């Protein structure tokens, strides 16, 4: 096992240094922005939250929603529904909408309606059409190419494209798992041998400074590195799986009747008031996604901007993965994929986990460098004894 650990380590040292360095840089950027409470529209924060709102055909939030005004508490949704339905009948030529939503734009409540490939907008109180130029800024959320986003792509080896980076990604995770596991096994073998000699100190200094520090740092960081390696391998596997199952974009919406719009708006508002009665709403959208009638709210007020999704028929909160949704391309669905991503970054457990992630990244960098130093120290020692093989057992 020692020979396996040593040989694999010298071959993949550069890879491990890359993973540790790019991972530590991302965690440093994240921690800085989280510490100063950067706005969610900040490019680093947008990169950090990537995937949080679901895939492109699922997400409703736009960049403008982070700073948008909330719909007034006195907003009459029932009247707004009647107004927009009348406007749709006047403007659409009998075509039923794919979605209907309400939000504040330029200080007034407007209704946006998806009619075929078009999006129409109306004043929510009068039903008067709003010029398309006034809604141009309400485009889907797109990530700016920030330092953090570029580093993330490099970390995942998506240098130019999704493929073949996903394959390198999963192999990198497996390599890190092997190196961490073999290192831990060797440590406990040595610890067991020392205990038989009544030496109980788990951190000993035999073998020189480089070896002692390598051994001590590795065993402290091992649990974090194993968690990162496992979750990273999982993400890589799901990405590889997805590369065989992702297809071209498909319109998963369905037309809404007048009755659908009325029932779905009422059901969504009731569900929102039941779950979070005091949370203000910035955006309310109703649509059919796959086979589910959905009501979606973008929240306002204090704290983060969130996208809450409800089954508009039974009022139950909906996740990123539900039986009624179209196939996502991920083996266990989008929600599991996002949860594992947030576990990998530490986002799932808050700032403490992020500090641990930063420590793990820095530790991986040190272990790569110290492993290289120890290897060449041994190699030079073997050369002095006329043993010139670069790899030995």
N, C-alpha and C positions, 0 to 999 in steps of 0.2 A: 504493500500500500504506500509505503514511503516513496518507492521509486515511481509509482503511478502519479502521486501528488507532485513530485519534483519535475517529472518530465512534462506532464500536462501544464504545470505552472509556467515553465520556461517557454513553452510554445504559445500560450495564450496570455502571457504577461501584458502585452500591449493592449489586448482586448479588455482585460480586467481593469487596466489603468484608464482606458477610455470610458468604460461603464461607470467607474467610480467618479471620474472627473466630471463627466456630463451630468450624472445624477446629482452630485454635490452642488454643481453650479445651479441647477434647477431648484433644488431645495433652498439654496441661499437666496435666490431671487424671490421665491415664494414667501419665505420667512420675512424678508425685508418688506414686501408689499403688504403682507398680513399684519405685520407689526405696526406699520404706519397707517393702517386702515385705508389702503388705496381704494378708490371707487371701483365698482365692478366694470365700468367702461374702460378702465386702464388695460392696455394691451397684455400686460403680464397676467392680470386677473382673468381676462378673457381666455387666455391660453390655459391657465390653471383650471378653469371651469369647463374646459372642452368636454363635450359629451354629457354634461350635467343635465341638459334639457332634452336629451334624446337625439336621434339621428335627424338629418336635414328634413325629411318628410314628416317628422313628428313634432319638431320644435316650432313654437309659435313666436317666441320672444325675438325682438329686434334690438339692435344697439341703442336705439332711441328710447326704448322702454326703461332702461336703467335710470334715466333722469326725467321720465315723463310724469305728468300730473296724474292724479287719481281721478276716477269717475266720482262725481259728487255723491255724498251719502243720500241725497234726496233724489238721485237719478231714478226716473220711473221706467223700469225695464219693460213692464207690460205695454206701456204706451210706445216705447222705443221699438218694440217688436212690431206693433201694428203699423208704425210709420215706415219702417224699413220694408215690410212686406208689400205695402202699397207702392213704395218706390220701385221695388223689384218688378212688380207687375207692369209698371209704367215703362221701365227702361229695358227689361230683358227680353221682351218679345215672347214671354211664356216659358223661358228656360228657367229651371229651378236652380238655386244656388248650391255650390259645393261647400261653402262655409259662410257664416255671418258672424261679424264681430263688432264690438263697440270699444272705443278708446277716445282719449282727448287728443286733439290735433289743433295746434295754433289757438289754444284756449277754448275750443268748443268741442262738444261731444260729436263724434262722427260714427257712422256705421260703414264698415267695409264689407263688401260682398264679392265672393268668387263666383263669376259667371263664365263657365267654360274655361278658357285660358286667360280671361280678363279679370281684373279686379276693379270694381266700381266703388265709389265712395259717395255717401250722402250725409247731409246734416241730419243728426239723429233726432232732432226735435221738429224739423220742418220737412224733411224728405227731399230737400233741394240737392241736386247733384253737386259734388265738389270736384274741381278741376283735378285731372290726374297728376299734374305737376306738383300739387300740394301733398300728395301721398308718396312721392318718389323716394323719400327718405325712409319709408317703412319697408325696407328690403330685409330679407332673411339675415340672421346673424352670421357674419363672416369674420373669421379670425385674422387680425392683422399679423404680418410676419415680424413679430417681436423677437428680441434676443432669446426670450424664454421658449417661444414656439420653435425657432430655428434649432435651439439646443435640444429640444424634445425630439425633433425629427432626426437629428444626428445621433442622439441617444438610442433611438429605435432603428437606426440605419436606413431611414427613409430619405436617402440622399437625393435621389431624383424621382423615385416612384415608390408606391406601396410594395411593389415586387421588384427585386428579391429580398427587400429588407425584412419582411416578415419571417423568412426562413432563417436569416442571420439572427434575428431577435430570439427565436425559440432555441436555437443552438447555443446562443450566448447564455440564456437562462440555465440550460442543462450543464454547461461548463461551470458556471458559478455554483450550481448545486453540488456537482462532483467535487470541486475544490474545497468548498466549505465543509461538506460531509467527511471527506477523507481527512481534512485537517482536524476536525473535532474528534474523529475516531483515534487518530494518532495521539492527540493530546491526552485523552482519557486512558489510553494504554500506558503512556508515560506516567500519568498521575497514579495509576494503579500500581505500577512497579515501584514508584517512590514511596507509596504508602506501606508497601511490604517491608520497606527499609525504615519505617517510622518517620518518614519525611512528609509532613502533612500540608505544607505551604502550597496552595494552588498556583502561586506565581513565583517561580524560582528563576535564578539568574544564570544557571549553568549554560555554557556554550557561547558566551560573549554577549555584548550589548544588543547587536542586531537580532540575534536569535531570541534573546529573552524578551525584547520588546515585541517582536513578531508573534511570539507565542502568547504573551499576555493580552495584546490588543486583539488578536484573532479570537481568543476564547470569549472575551467580553463582547465583541461585535458579532459573534457567531449566530446568536438567536435572531438578530436583526437581519444579518446577511441571508440566513436561511429563509426568513419570511419574504425578503425582497426577491431572492432567487426563485422561490416557488411561485410567487405571484407573477413575476416577470415571465417565467416559463409558461404559466397559464395564459397570460395575455398573448404571448407569442403563438401558442398553440391555437387559440381562438382566432387570431388574425390569419394564420395559415389556413385553418378550416374555412374561414370566411372568404378567403381568396378563391375558393372553389365554388362558393355558394352565392356570392354577391352577384346580382344581375343588374341589368340596366334599370334606371328609375322607372317605377310604375305608379300610375295614379291610383291610390288606394281609397280615394274618397268616393262618395255616392251623393246624388242629388237629395236635397232636403225639401220636403213639402212644407206648406204653411203650418200645418199642424205639428210637424216635426220641430220647426223652429220655436214655436210657442212652448211646446212641452219640454224641449231640451233646455231652453233658457230658464224656465221656471224650475226644472229639476236641478240645474247647476247652481242657481242662486240659493235654493234651499239647502243643497249639500254644502255649499261654502259657508252659509250662516250656521249650519250645524257643527262643522269642523272648526272654523275660525270666525266666529261671529263679529269680532272687532277688527279684523284685518281689512284694510281698504283694498279696492280692486282698481288696477290700472287698465287691464284689458279683459274682456269677456269674449270668448269665441266658442261657437258650437259647430260641430262637423261630424261626419261619419269617418272613422279611421278603421279600415278593414271591415269588420262586422260589428264594431262597437260605435254606438252613438255617444259622442264625447262632448263634455263641456270643459273648457279650459279657462283658468284665470291666471293672469299675471298679477302678483301681489305688489302693493305699495306700502308706504309708511316706513317706520323704523326698521332697521335690519336689512338683510339681503333681499334682492328681488328674486322671487321664485315663480316657477311655473307649476301650478297645481292642476292635476288632471282628474276628472271625475267621469264615471259611467253616468251619463245623463238620464238613463232609464231608472236605475236603482239608487243613484246618489252615492255609490261607494267610490272611495279614492282608487285611482288606477295607477299602476306602476308603468315602467317603460316596457314591460313584457306582460302580455295578457293573452289568453287563449284565442281571443277574437282578432288579434292583430295579424297582419301578414308576416310571413317568415322573415326574420331579420338577417340571416346569414351567419349568426353566431350560434354555436351548438346548444347553449343554455339560455339564449335570449339576451337582449340588450341590457336588462337590469343587472344580471349577474356579471356581465362584462364590465359595466360601469362600476359596480361594487368592488370587483377585484382591482380595477385601475385605481380606485380611491384608497383601497387597502395598500396597494403598492407604493403610492405616494405619501401615505400617512394621513391623507385628507379625511379618511373615515373616522379617525380617532383624535383629531385636533392637533394643536400646536406641539404638544409633548411628543407625539409620534413623528412629527416633522423634524424635530430636533434629533430624535433617534435616527431618522433616515439620513440626516446630514452627517451624523457621526458614522453611520455605516458607509456612506460614500467616501468620506475622508479616510476611514479605516481601510477600505478596499484599495485606495490609492497607495497608502503606506505599505500594506501587505504586499502589493505588487512590486513596489520598489525594494522593500527589504528582502523579499523572496529572491529577487534578481541578484541583489548584493550577496546574499548567503550562497546562492548557487555558484557564483563566480569565485567566491572565496573557497568553496569546496573544490571547484574545478582547477583552480590554480594550485591548491594543495595536492591534488591528484597528479597534476602535471609535473610537480617537483619529484614525484615518485615514479615518473615516466609512464603514467597512465594517461593517454591523450584523448580518450573517447569523450565526446561532448555529452553523450547520454549514457548513463550507466545504471545498473540495477543494484 
